[in-house]
């Protein structure tokens, strides 16, 4: 039975035999060094990926690729589709963030139910501050490759470092919900509108050293991975954490949140379900890192898209029904 041991948990996801599915390309100045941490959305019969790309100028931009089966890339644009504009690009105090000195990082893109818009949260880095930005684009423009993004708004407080915020793909009593922290508590902000005014900020408290559940393997909770996915039993959520035995690695756990009140945790996995084991996950800018930023359900398959070693885009497949059943069996472990 899957899940009876740590090895059983790691058998839940099968990494694609032909990973990586996206790698840096020589001759493309904007993505010649690193391609990783993709957002994913399933629209119009295919999986669309927006991935972080770093090139010769060390600016982080977003590229586009798509797949019909969720594995083989059939379309990949030769130019970036999103760039976060920063006024001061040559501050002498700049330091690198994941290989770049400036730009848009780690996109999470969501199609909110019954809306003709796609919303994207991403980490915006100006060389000094790492904040969370919100933008949007119509589904029509997105599918037609007209990259008319709304003006981004930084929605995390200035002077604070924040990342790994996700939007639920469904409203709760007419309100949008942004999950912005897992530690020391699960924190969700409910908003009447995503057309936020300049100067609006979500106050978030994050402490990766504190665990909000009694658990088994995490030493530090890094934050949410991909946006939540709705199932009949609850909201399925993946998250990043560091193992107490291997603190230098990023691993992935899973949890189930209440459908009506996602602030309530139903269950948490006893062991990590994804961890770096392959060569391509240990050879790159940041060895030993699996960083999930996108996930879609296609039929009964859960396709998880992640950055490997901060250098490549990879995919793993699991069965969403089995994953939820496993979490429900582990419900007794959550206190």
C-alpha positions in Angstrom: 0.0 0.0 0.0 1.4 3.4 -1.0 2.2 5.6 1.9 3.1 3.0 4.5 6.7 4.2 4.5 8.8 7.1 3.3 9.8 5.0 0.2 6.1 4.4 -0.4 5.4 8.2 -0.4 8.1 8.8 -2.9 6.6 6.2 -5.3 3.5 8.3 -5.6 5.0 10.6 -8.3 6.8 9.3 -11.3 9.3 11.7 -12.8 9.1 12.0 -16.6 11.7 9.7 -18.3 12.7 12.5 -20.7 13.2 15.3 -18.1 14.2 18.1 -18.3 11.5 19.3 -20.7 12.9 22.8 -20.9 16.6 23.7 -20.7 18.6 26.9 -21.3 19.3 27.6 -25.0 22.5 28.9 -26.4 22.0 31.7 -28.8 19.0 33.1 -27.0 20.4 35.9 -24.9 17.5 36.1 -22.5 17.5 32.4 -21.5 21.0 31.2 -22.1 21.9 30.5 -18.4 18.9 29.2 -16.5 15.3 28.1 -17.2 13.3 26.9 -14.2 10.3 27.4 -11.8 7.4 27.3 -14.2 3.8 28.4 -13.5 1.3 26.1 -15.2 -2.4 26.5 -16.3 -4.6 24.1 -18.3 -6.7 26.0 -20.8 -8.2 25.2 -24.2 -7.0 21.6 -24.2 -3.3 22.1 -23.4 -0.9 22.9 -20.6 0.6 26.4 -20.8 3.9 27.1 -19.0 5.4 30.4 -18.0 8.9 29.7 -16.8 11.6 31.8 -15.2 14.5 32.5 -17.6 17.9 34.1 -17.0 20.2 35.1 -19.8 23.4 37.0 -20.5 22.3 40.2 -18.8 21.4 38.4 -15.5 17.8 39.7 -15.6 15.0 37.3 -14.7 12.2 37.2 -17.3 9.3 34.8 -18.1 9.3 32.6 -21.2 6.3 30.6 -22.7 6.0 27.0 -23.7 3.0 24.6 -24.1 2.2 20.9 -24.3 -0.9 18.9 -25.4 -0.1 15.8 -23.4 1.5 17.7 -20.5 5.0 16.2 -21.2 6.3 16.9 -24.7 6.8 20.6 -25.4 5.2 21.4 -28.8 5.5 25.2 -28.7 8.2 27.4 -27.2 8.5 31.0 -28.0 11.8 32.6 -28.9 11.2 35.7 -26.9 10.2 36.6 -23.3 6.5 37.1 -22.7 6.8 39.0 -19.4 9.3 41.4 -17.9 9.1 43.2 -14.6 10.3 46.8 -15.1 12.5 48.3 -12.5 13.5 51.9 -12.5 17.0 51.6 -10.9 18.8 48.7 -12.7 22.3 49.6 -11.6 22.2 50.0 -7.8 25.7 49.2 -6.5 24.2 47.3 -3.5 22.4 44.8 -5.7 22.8 41.1 -4.8 21.8 38.0 -6.8 18.5 36.2 -6.3 18.6 32.7 -7.7 21.1 33.7 -10.3 19.6 37.1 -11.4 20.1 40.6 -10.1 16.7 41.9 -11.1 13.3 40.9 -12.5 10.3 38.5 -12.3 10.7 35.2 -10.5 8.6 32.1 -9.8 5.3 32.8 -11.5 2.1 31.2 -10.2 -0.7 31.6 -12.8 -4.4 30.8 -12.1 -7.6 30.7 -14.1 -10.3 31.7 -11.6 -13.5 29.8 -12.1 -16.0 31.4 -14.6 -13.8 34.4 -15.3 -12.2 35.3 -18.6 -9.0 36.3 -16.9 -5.7 34.7 -15.9 -4.1 36.1 -12.7 -0.4 35.8 -12.0 1.5 36.2 -8.7 5.2 36.4 -8.9 8.2 37.4 -6.9 9.5 40.8 -8.1 13.1 41.6 -7.3 14.7 45.0 -7.7 18.2 44.2 -6.5 17.4 45.1 -3.0 13.8 44.1 -2.2 12.0 40.8 -2.9 8.2 41.4 -3.0 5.1 39.8 -4.4 3.5 41.3 -7.5 0.1 40.7 -9.0 -0.8 41.1 -12.7 -3.4 39.7 -15.1 -4.2 39.0 -18.7 -7.4 38.0 -20.5 -7.7 34.4 -21.5 -8.3 35.5 -25.1 -5.1 37.6 -25.3 -3.1 34.8 -23.6 -4.2 32.2 -26.1 -3.6 34.5 -29.0 -0.2 35.4 -27.7 -1.0 39.1 -27.3 0.9 39.8 -24.1 -1.1 42.7 -22.8 -0.5 42.2 -19.1 -2.1 44.5 -16.6 0.1 46.9 -14.8 1.6 45.0 -11.9 1.0 45.9 -8.3 3.4 45.0 -5.5 1.0 43.7 -2.8 3.5 42.8 -0.1 4.7 45.6 2.3 7.8 47.6 1.1 11.0 46.8 2.9 10.0 43.2 3.6 11.0 40.0 1.8 8.1 37.9 0.6 7.5 35.1 -2.0 5.5 31.9 -2.6 2.1 33.5 -2.5 -0.7 31.8 -4.4 -4.3 32.6 -5.5 -7.1 30.1 -5.1 -8.8 29.3 -8.5 -12.2 29.9 -6.9 -13.9 32.6 -4.9 -15.2 32.1 -1.3 -18.5 33.8 -0.7 -17.7 36.2 -3.6 -14.2 36.9 -2.4 -10.8 36.1 -3.9 -8.4 34.3 -1.6 -4.6 34.6 -1.5 -2.6 32.2 0.6 0.5 34.1 1.7 2.1 32.1 4.5 2.2 28.6 6.0 4.5 29.4 8.9 4.0 30.1 11.8 0.3 29.9 10.8 -1.7 29.3 7.6 -2.6 32.9 6.5 -5.1 33.8 3.8 -6.2 37.2 2.7 -9.8 37.5 1.3 -10.3 40.3 -1.2 -13.4 41.7 -2.8 -11.4 42.6 -6.0 -8.0 41.9 -7.5 -8.0 45.4 -9.0 -6.1 46.6 -6.0 -5.1 50.2 -5.6 -1.6 51.5 -5.5 -0.3 51.3 -2.0 -2.5 48.4 -0.9 -0.5 45.7 0.9 -1.2 42.3 2.5 0.4 42.1 5.9 2.0 38.7 6.1 4.1 37.0 8.9 6.5 34.4 7.8 8.9 32.3 9.9 10.3 29.3 8.1 11.7 27.9 11.4 8.3 27.4 13.0 6.0 24.5 12.1 2.3 25.0 12.4 1.6 21.2 12.6 3.1 18.4 14.7 5.0 16.5 12.1 7.8 14.1 11.2 10.3 15.3 8.6 10.3 19.1 8.1 13.0 21.2 9.7 11.9 24.4 7.9 8.8 25.2 5.9 9.8 27.2 2.9 6.3 28.0 1.7 3.5 27.1 -0.7 4.5 25.4 -4.0 1.8 25.4 -6.7 -1.6 27.0 -6.4 -4.3 24.9 -4.6 -6.3 22.4 -6.6 -9.9 21.7 -5.8 -11.0 18.1 -5.2 -14.2 16.6 -3.7 -12.5 16.1 -0.4 -10.7 19.4 0.0 -8.1 21.7 -1.5 -5.0 19.8 -2.4 -1.9 21.8 -1.7 1.8 21.1 -2.2 4.5 22.9 -0.2 8.3 23.2 0.1 10.3 22.3 3.2 13.7 21.3 4.2 14.2 17.8 5.7 15.8 17.8 9.2 18.2 15.1 8.0 19.1 16.9 4.8 18.6 20.6 5.4 20.4 21.6 2.2 17.8 20.0 0.0 14.4 21.3 -1.0 11.7 18.7 -0.8 7.9 18.7 -1.4 5.1 17.8 1.0 1.3 17.8 0.5 -1.7 18.8 2.6 -5.5 18.9 2.3 -7.5 22.1 3.3 -11.1 22.4 4.0 -13.3 23.2 0.9 -15.4 25.8 2.6 -12.8 27.3 4.9 -9.3 26.7 3.5 -7.8 28.1 6.7 -8.5 24.7 8.2 -6.0 22.0 7.6 -7.5 18.5 7.2 -4.4 16.4 6.8 -0.7 16.7 6.1 1.6 14.0 4.5 3.8 12.0 6.8 6.8 12.1 4.5 7.9 14.2 1.5 6.4 13.1 -1.8 9.1 14.6 -4.1 12.7 15.1 -3.5 15.9 15.5 -5.6 17.2 12.1 -6.7 18.1 12.6 -10.3 21.3 13.9 -11.9 19.6 16.9 -13.4 18.3 17.8 -9.9 21.8 18.0 -8.5 23.7 19.6 -11.4 22.9 23.3 -11.7 23.0 26.7 -10.1 21.5 25.4 -6.9 22.1 21.6 -6.5 19.6 19.5 -4.5 16.6 21.7 -5.2 13.1 20.7 -6.4 10.9 23.8 -6.6 7.3 23.3 -7.6 5.5 26.3 -8.9 2.8 24.7 -11.2 0.4 21.8 -11.1 -2.6 20.9 -13.3 -5.1 18.0 -13.3 -5.6 16.4 -16.6 -8.2 13.5 -16.5 -7.1 11.9 -13.2 -3.4 12.7 -13.6 -1.8 15.4 -11.5 1.0 16.9 -13.5 3.5 18.7 -11.3 5.9 21.2 -12.9 9.1 22.1 -11.1 12.5 23.7 -11.3 15.4 21.4 -10.9 18.6 22.7 -9.4 17.5 26.2 -10.5 18.5 25.3 -14.0 15.8 23.1 -15.7 12.0 22.7 -16.0 10.8 19.2 -15.2 7.5 17.3 -14.8 6.3 14.5 -12.6 3.0 12.6 -12.7 0.8 11.3 -9.9 -2.8 10.1 -9.5 -4.9 12.8 -7.8 -7.4 10.4 -6.4 -4.7 8.2 -4.8 -3.0 11.3 -3.4 -6.2 12.5 -1.7 -7.0 9.1 -0.4 -3.5 8.8 1.0 -3.9 12.2 2.8 -7.2 11.1 4.3 -5.6 7.9 5.6 -2.9 10.1 7.2 -5.4 12.5 8.7 -4.9 10.9 12.1 -1.3 12.1 12.1 -2.3 15.8 11.9 -2.8 17.5 15.3 
